Amino acid sequence: MLMAHPAVLKNLIERYETLLRHAEDGSAEARRRMEDVTYTLCVSTGTRDIDTALATARRQLSGTGSESGFALVG
């Protein structure tokens, strides 16, 4: 299984949380950006929903990281 680099996961979580705080905008552009970051978080963590993706990303961040963009595990 490929794992995203910790810096990538951290950035995605920060982007998601920022978009969530500004969700009241409700514009089509804001919804698209939220969908994009949600999709990318799910793909990056091998999950299918945002709650699981966030939990998985945070768990990966609390563990060891890789020096490259992706690491093979398993």
N, CA, C and O atoms as a Tinker XYZ file with bonds, in Angstrom:
   296  protein
     1  N      0.848000   -1.190000    0.000000    73     2
     2  CA     0.000000    0.000000    0.000000    64     1     3
     3  C      0.887000    1.245000    0.000000    63     2     4     5
     4  O      1.879000    1.301000    0.727000    81     3
     5  N      0.540000    2.220000   -0.796000    73     3     6
     6  CA     1.261000    3.495000   -0.807000    64     5     7
     7  C      0.741000    4.373000    0.320000    63     6     8     9
     8  O     -0.453000    4.382000    0.617000    81     7
     9  N      1.642000    5.103000    0.938000    73     7    10
    10  CA     1.255000    6.052000    1.981000    64     9    11
    11  C      1.758000    7.431000    1.577000    63    10    12    13
    12  O      2.908000    7.580000    1.163000    81    11
    13  N      0.908000    8.426000    1.697000    73    11    14
    14  CA     1.308000    9.796000    1.378000    64    13    15
    15  C      2.354000   10.277000    2.381000    63    14    16    17
    16  O      2.364000    9.864000    3.541000    81    15
    17  N      3.213000   11.141000    1.917000    73    15    18
    18  CA     4.222000   11.744000    2.779000    64    17    19
    19  C      3.521000   12.522000    3.889000    63    18    20    21
    20  O      2.488000   13.143000    3.638000    81    19
    21  N      4.054000   12.503000    5.100000    73    19    22
    22  CA     3.420000   13.222000    6.213000    64    21    23
    23  C      3.156000   14.698000    5.923000    63    22    24    25
    24  O      2.134000   15.231000    6.354000    81    23
    25  N      4.051000   15.365000    5.206000    73    23    26
    26  CA     3.838000   16.788000    4.893000    64    25    27
    27  C      2.610000   16.970000    4.001000    63    26    28    29
    28  O      1.879000   17.950000    4.136000    81    27
    29  N      2.390000   16.027000    3.095000    73    27    30
    30  CA     1.213000   16.082000    2.218000    64    29    31
    31  C     -0.054000   15.920000    3.047000    63    30    32    33
    32  O     -1.007000   16.682000    2.888000    81    31
    33  N     -0.062000   14.930000    3.929000    73    31    34
    34  CA    -1.237000   14.701000    4.784000    64    33    35
    35  C     -1.517000   15.910000    5.670000    63    34    36    37
    36  O     -2.665000   16.330000    5.819000    81    35
    37  N     -0.464000   16.463000    6.252000    73    35    38
    38  CA    -0.639000   17.634000    7.125000    64    37    39
    39  C     -1.262000   18.785000    6.346000    63    38    40    41
    40  O     -2.174000   19.450000    6.838000    81    39
    41  N     -0.773000   19.019000    5.137000    73    39    42
    42  CA    -1.303000   20.089000    4.303000    64    41    43
    43  C     -2.765000   19.846000    3.950000    63    42    44    45
    44  O     -3.576000   20.772000    3.994000    81    43
    45  N     -3.104000   18.619000    3.602000    73    43    46
    46  CA    -4.489000   18.296000    3.256000    64    45    47
    47  C     -5.431000   18.500000    4.436000    63    46    48    49
    48  O     -6.524000   19.043000    4.275000    81    47
    49  N     -5.012000   18.066000    5.619000    73    47    50
    50  CA    -5.833000   18.258000    6.815000    64    49    51
    51  C     -6.034000   19.743000    7.079000    63    50    52    53
    52  O     -7.148000   20.179000    7.372000    81    51
    53  N     -4.963000   20.520000    6.977000    73    51    54
    54  CA    -5.068000   21.968000    7.206000    64    53    55
    55  C     -5.998000   22.622000    6.192000    63    54    56    57
    56  O     -6.805000   23.479000    6.552000    81    55
    57  N     -5.893000   22.223000    4.923000    73    55    58
    58  CA    -6.780000   22.774000    3.887000    64    57    59
    59  C     -8.231000   22.410000    4.166000    63    58    60    61
    60  O     -9.119000   23.254000    4.048000    81    59
    61  N     -8.474000   21.153000    4.537000    73    59    62
    62  CA    -9.832000   20.711000    4.833000    64    61    63
    63  C    -10.412000   21.513000    6.002000    63    62    64    65
    64  O    -11.538000   22.004000    5.921000    81    63
    65  N     -9.647000   21.645000    7.081000    73    63    66
    66  CA   -10.136000   22.373000    8.265000    64    65    67
    67  C    -10.391000   23.844000    7.953000    63    66    68    69
    68  O    -11.358000   24.422000    8.449000    81    67
    69  N     -9.542000   24.451000    7.145000    73    67    70
    70  CA    -9.741000   25.849000    6.747000    64    69    71
    71  C    -11.021000   25.991000    5.924000    63    70    72    73
    72  O    -11.828000   26.889000    6.166000    81    71
    73  N    -11.198000   25.103000    4.956000    73    71    74
    74  CA   -12.419000   25.149000    4.137000    64    73    75
    75  C    -13.664000   24.907000    4.986000    63    74    76    77
    76  O    -14.703000   25.528000    4.761000    81    75
    77  N    -13.560000   24.016000    5.946000    73    75    78
    78  CA   -14.693000   23.720000    6.824000    64    77    79
    79  C    -15.085000   24.942000    7.645000    63    78    80    81
    80  O    -16.270000   25.209000    7.845000    81    79
    81  N    -14.095000   25.678000    8.118000    73    79    82
    82  CA   -14.370000   26.901000    8.901000    64    81    83
    83  C    -15.054000   27.964000    8.058000    63    82    84    85
    84  O    -15.779000   28.803000    8.593000    81    83
    85  N    -14.836000   27.941000    6.757000    73    83    86
    86  CA   -15.411000   28.949000    5.870000    64    85    87
    87  C    -16.535000   28.370000    5.015000    63    86    88    89
    88  O    -16.849000   28.914000    3.956000    81    87
    89  N    -17.130000   27.294000    5.456000    73    87    90
    90  CA   -18.166000   26.601000    4.685000    64    89    91
    91  C    -19.430000   27.428000    4.516000    63    90    92    93
    92  O    -20.236000   27.157000    3.625000    81    91
    93  N    -19.611000   28.434000    5.365000    73    91    94
    94  CA   -20.824000   29.251000    5.266000    64    93    95
    95  C    -20.895000   30.013000    3.950000    63    94    96    97
    96  O    -21.963000   30.482000    3.556000    81    95
    97  N    -19.752000   30.138000    3.267000    73    95    98
    98  CA   -19.720000   30.789000    1.954000    64    97    99
    99  C    -20.746000   30.131000    1.040000    63    98   100   101
   100  O    -21.572000   30.819000    0.440000    81    99
   101  N    -20.702000   28.801000    0.928000    73    99   102
   102  CA   -21.678000   28.059000    0.159000    64   101   103
   103  C    -21.615000   28.249000   -1.348000    63   102   104   105
   104  O    -22.477000   27.739000   -2.063000    81   103
   105  N    -20.626000   28.966000   -1.843000    73   103   106
   106  CA   -20.522000   29.189000   -3.288000    64   105   107
   107  C    -20.156000   27.887000   -3.990000    63   106   108   109
   108  O    -19.662000   26.947000   -3.366000    81   107
   109  N    -20.400000   27.847000   -5.272000    73   107   110
   110  CA   -20.052000   26.669000   -6.062000    64   109   111
   111  C    -18.546000   26.405000   -5.999000    63   110   112   113
   112  O    -18.115000   25.254000   -5.931000    81   111
   113  N    -17.761000   27.465000   -6.021000    73   111   114
   114  CA   -16.300000   27.330000   -5.944000    64   113   115
   115  C    -15.886000   26.735000   -4.601000    63   114   116   117
   116  O    -15.024000   25.857000   -4.561000    81   115
   117  N    -16.480000   27.195000   -3.506000    73   115   118
   118  CA   -16.157000   26.665000   -2.177000    64   117   119
   119  C    -16.530000   25.188000   -2.079000    63   118   120   121
   120  O    -15.779000   24.392000   -1.516000    81   119
   121  N    -17.680000   24.825000   -2.624000    73   119   122
   122  CA   -18.102000   23.414000   -2.604000    64   121   123
   123  C    -17.150000   22.557000   -3.436000    63   122   124   125
   124  O    -16.800000   21.448000   -3.032000    81   123
   125  N    -16.737000   23.059000   -4.579000    73   123   126
   126  CA   -15.806000   22.316000   -5.428000    64   125   127
   127  C    -14.470000   22.095000   -4.732000    63   126   128   129
   128  O    -13.911000   20.999000   -4.779000    81   127
   129  N    -13.963000   23.137000   -4.088000    73   127   130
   130  CA   -12.684000   23.004000   -3.374000    64   129   131
   131  C    -12.803000   22.014000   -2.226000    63   130   132   133
   132  O    -11.879000   21.239000   -1.979000    81   131
   133  N    -13.941000   22.031000   -1.514000    73   131   134
   134  CA   -14.161000   21.090000   -0.422000    64   133   135
   135  C    -14.237000   19.661000   -0.959000    63   134   136   137
   136  O    -13.668000   18.742000   -0.371000    81   135
   137  N    -14.933000   19.481000   -2.065000    73   135   138
   138  CA   -15.016000   18.153000   -2.685000    64   137   139
   139  C    -13.639000   17.675000   -3.129000    63   138   140   141
   140  O    -13.305000   16.502000   -2.961000    81   139
   141  N    -12.843000   18.572000   -3.691000    73   139   142
   142  CA   -11.501000   18.212000   -4.159000    64   141   143
   143  C    -10.601000   17.763000   -3.009000    63   142   144   145
   144  O     -9.936000   16.732000   -3.107000    81   143
   145  N    -10.579000   18.522000   -1.938000    73   143   146
   146  CA    -9.699000   18.163000   -0.824000    64   145   147
   147  C    -10.218000   16.908000   -0.122000    63   146   148   149
   148  O     -9.422000   16.097000    0.351000    81   147
   149  N    -11.529000   16.737000   -0.049000    73   147   150
   150  CA   -12.096000   15.529000    0.539000    64   149   151
   151  C    -11.690000   14.304000   -0.279000    63   150   152   153
   152  O    -11.247000   13.297000    0.272000    81   151
   153  N    -11.846000   14.403000   -1.593000    73   151   154
   154  CA   -11.462000   13.310000   -2.487000    64   153   155
   155  C     -9.977000   12.989000   -2.333000    63   154   156   157
   156  O     -9.602000   11.822000   -2.216000    81   155
   157  N     -9.140000   14.008000   -2.334000    73   155   158
   158  CA    -7.693000   13.799000   -2.250000    64   157   159
   159  C     -7.303000   13.169000   -0.915000    63   158   160   161
   160  O     -6.436000   12.296000   -0.875000    81   159
   161  N     -7.927000   13.597000    0.165000    73   159   162
   162  CA    -7.666000   12.977000    1.469000    64   161   163
   163  C     -8.058000   11.508000    1.459000    63   162   164   165
   164  O     -7.322000   10.666000    1.973000    81   163
   165  N     -9.207000   11.196000    0.882000    73   163   166
   166  CA    -9.658000    9.801000    0.821000    64   165   167
   167  C     -8.696000    8.953000   -0.015000    63   166   168   169
   168  O     -8.315000    7.857000    0.396000    81   167
   169  N     -8.312000    9.454000   -1.172000    73   167   170
   170  CA    -7.382000    8.711000   -2.025000    64   169   171
   171  C     -6.034000    8.555000   -1.326000    63   170   172   173
   172  O     -5.433000    7.482000   -1.375000    81   171
   173  N     -5.561000    9.605000   -0.683000    73   171   174
   174  CA    -4.257000    9.580000   -0.032000    64   173   175
   175  C     -4.195000    8.615000    1.144000    63   174   176   177
   176  O     -3.121000    8.139000    1.511000    81   175
   177  N     -5.348000    8.333000    1.728000    73   175   178
   178  CA    -5.388000    7.447000    2.895000    64   177   179
   179  C     -6.013000    6.089000    2.582000    63   178   180   181
   180  O     -6.078000    5.224000    3.456000    81   179
   181  N     -6.473000    5.895000    1.347000    73   179   182
   182  CA    -7.075000    4.626000    0.972000    64   181   183
   183  C     -8.416000    4.383000    1.638000    63   182   184   185
   184  O     -8.770000    3.244000    1.941000    81   183
   185  N     -9.163000    5.463000    1.865000    73   183   186
   186  CA   -10.453000    5.366000    2.544000    64   185   187
   187  C    -11.554000    5.881000    1.629000    63   186   188   189
   188  O    -11.284000    6.349000    0.523000    81   187
   189  N    -12.808000    5.792000    2.100000    73   187   190
   190  CA   -13.938000    6.190000    1.259000    64   189   191
   191  C    -14.791000    7.304000    1.846000    63   190   192   193
   192  O    -15.692000    7.801000    1.170000    81   191
   193  N    -14.534000    7.707000    3.081000    73   191   194
   194  CA   -15.310000    8.814000    3.645000    64   193   195
   195  C    -14.379000    9.723000    4.435000    63   194   196   197
   196  O    -13.323000    9.298000    4.902000    81   195
   197  N    -14.783000   10.968000    4.575000    73   195   198
   198  CA   -13.897000   11.985000    5.139000    64   197   199
   199  C    -13.560000   11.731000    6.606000    63   198   200   201
   200  O    -12.434000   11.995000    7.027000    81   199
   201  N    -14.500000   11.228000    7.386000    73   199   202
   202  CA   -14.202000   10.974000    8.796000    64   201   203
   203  C    -13.106000    9.917000    8.947000    63   202   204   205
   204  O    -12.184000   10.072000    9.748000    81   203
   205  N    -13.220000    8.851000    8.171000    73   203   206
   206  CA   -12.196000    7.798000    8.212000    64   205   207
   207  C    -10.881000    8.322000    7.649000    63   206   208   209
   208  O     -9.811000    8.008000    8.171000    81   207
   209  N    -10.957000    9.117000    6.588000    73   207   210
   210  CA    -9.744000    9.680000    5.994000    64   209   211
   211  C     -8.998000   10.562000    6.982000    63   210   212   213
   212  O     -7.777000   10.466000    7.107000    81   211
   213  N     -9.729000   11.423000    7.686000    73   211   214
   214  CA    -9.090000   12.301000    8.674000    64   213   215
   215  C     -8.468000   11.488000    9.803000    63   214   216   217
   216  O     -7.342000   11.762000   10.216000    81   215
   217  N     -9.187000   10.498000   10.300000    73   215   218
   218  CA    -8.659000    9.662000   11.388000    64   217   219
   219  C     -7.416000    8.904000   10.930000    63   218   220   221
   220  O     -6.437000    8.809000   11.669000    81   219
   221  N     -7.455000    8.368000    9.716000    73   219   222
   222  CA    -6.317000    7.632000    9.177000    64   221   223
   223  C     -5.118000    8.554000    8.975000    63   222   224   225
   224  O     -3.995000    8.197000    9.330000    81   223
   225  N     -5.348000    9.728000    8.414000    73   223   226
   226  CA    -4.257000   10.687000    8.194000    64   225   227
   227  C     -3.626000   11.094000    9.523000    63   226   228   229
   228  O     -2.402000   11.158000    9.638000    81   227
   229  N     -4.448000   11.365000   10.510000    73   227   230
   230  CA    -3.909000   11.764000   11.827000    64   229   231
   231  C     -3.136000   10.623000   12.469000    63   230   232   233
   232  O     -2.108000   10.848000   13.108000    81   231
   233  N     -3.623000    9.405000   12.304000    73   231   234
   234  CA    -2.916000    8.245000   12.844000    64   233   235
   235  C     -1.572000    8.090000   12.138000    63   234   236   237
   236  O     -0.560000    7.820000   12.785000    81   235
   237  N     -1.556000    8.258000   10.821000    73   235   238
   238  CA    -0.296000    8.158000   10.081000    64   237   239
   239  C      0.672000    9.256000   10.500000    63   238   240   241
   240  O      1.878000    9.022000   10.582000    81   239
   241  N      0.159000   10.444000   10.764000    73   239   242
   242  CA     1.024000   11.544000   11.179000    64   241   243
   243  C      1.617000   11.307000   12.558000    63   242   244   245
   244  O      2.711000   11.787000   12.854000    81   243
   245  N      0.916000   10.585000   13.390000    73   243   246
   246  CA     1.433000   10.321000   14.731000    64   245   247
   247  C      2.471000    9.205000   14.729000    63   246   248   249
   248  O      3.170000    9.003000   15.722000    81   247
   249  N      2.573000    8.471000   13.603000    73   247   250
   250  CA     3.563000    7.405000   13.459000    64   249   251
   251  C      4.806000    7.909000   12.771000    63   250   252   253
   252  O      5.096000    9.105000   12.779000    81   251
   253  N      5.539000    6.990000   12.176000    73   251   254
   254  CA     6.768000    7.369000   11.481000    64   253   255
   255  C      6.464000    7.836000   10.084000    63   254   256   257
   256  O      5.465000    7.431000    9.489000    81   255
   257  N      7.322000    8.689000    9.555000    73   255   258
   258  CA     7.145000    9.233000    8.213000    64   257   259
   259  C      8.190000    8.707000    7.264000    63   258   260   261
   260  O      9.062000    7.925000    7.644000    81   259
   261  N      8.095000    9.139000    6.035000    73   259   262
   262  CA     9.023000    8.752000    4.984000    64   261   263
   263  C      9.698000   10.004000    4.442000    63   262   264   265
   264  O      9.123000   11.092000    4.496000    81   263
   265  N     10.872000    9.864000    3.937000    73   263   266
   266  CA    11.584000   10.995000    3.349000    64   265   267
   267  C     11.138000   11.269000    1.918000    63   266   268   269
   268  O     11.316000   12.382000    1.421000    81   267
   269  N     10.564000   10.277000    1.250000    73   267   270
   270  CA    10.117000   10.470000   -0.132000    64   269   271
   271  C      8.644000   10.864000   -0.139000    63   270   272   273
   272  O      8.026000   10.989000    0.918000    81   271
   273  N      8.086000   11.057000   -1.325000    73   271   274
   274  CA     6.690000   11.431000   -1.457000    64   273   275
   275  C      5.743000   10.334000   -1.035000    63   274   276   277
   276  O      4.666000   10.619000   -0.513000    81   275
   277  N      6.124000    9.064000   -1.250000    73   275   278
   278  CA     5.302000    7.927000   -0.875000    64   277   279
   279  C      6.194000    6.846000   -0.331000    63   278   280   281
   280  O      7.382000    6.798000   -0.650000    81   279
   281  N      5.636000    5.975000    0.489000    73   279   282
   282  CA     6.384000    4.850000    1.021000    64   281   283
   283  C      5.566000    3.584000    0.795000    63   282   284   285
   284  O      4.340000    3.611000    0.898000    81   283
   285  N      6.223000    2.497000    0.493000    73   283   286
   286  CA     5.544000    1.217000    0.377000    64   285   287
   287  C      5.504000    0.571000    1.746000    63   286   288   289
   288  O      6.519000    0.500000    2.438000    81   287
   289  N      4.336000    0.101000    2.133000    73   287   290
   290  CA     4.194000   -0.593000    3.405000    64   289   291
   291  C      3.418000   -1.873000    3.178000    63   290   292   293
   292  O      2.756000   -2.049000    2.154000    81   291
   293  N      3.513000   -2.769000    4.159000    73   291   294
   294  CA     2.687000   -3.971000    4.099000    64   293   295
   295  C      3.317000   -5.076000    3.477000    63   294   296
   296  O      2.718000   -6.146000    3.368000    81   295
